Amino acid sequence: MTLNRFPKVQTLRGELKRSEIRSGVRYQLTTEEFILQRSHRTYRIALRNILGLVECQEDEFRGAWVRSGVLESGGHPYKIVATLLYLISPAGVIEQNSVSLYTRLSPPFAKQLSHLLQTTIR
């Protein structure tokens, strides 16, 4: 059995609240940020930069991942709208403004993320 190897996340900000690995994707949630890792790409979003988290329809989700070339399975499709996202890849760090990140989250992960978003001071 091959284990997925994810790049080491440099210094988590905040206290780690939840970590999951599903379908080759690693999800981490701290009191300060949401981190998603797909093989050689890491997406980091500070909770204070997340404007909204909404469960979306399969059609919208499929359209988004077809454009990005990424397939995720398991969990419910969500759209995370943020003012700022950091994409870290072997080529370097890219800062993206006004983004929508589509991903699948397990119900417990989505619930905990939603709760932290409600308690985060913006």
Disulfide bonds with the S-S distance in Angstrom:
none
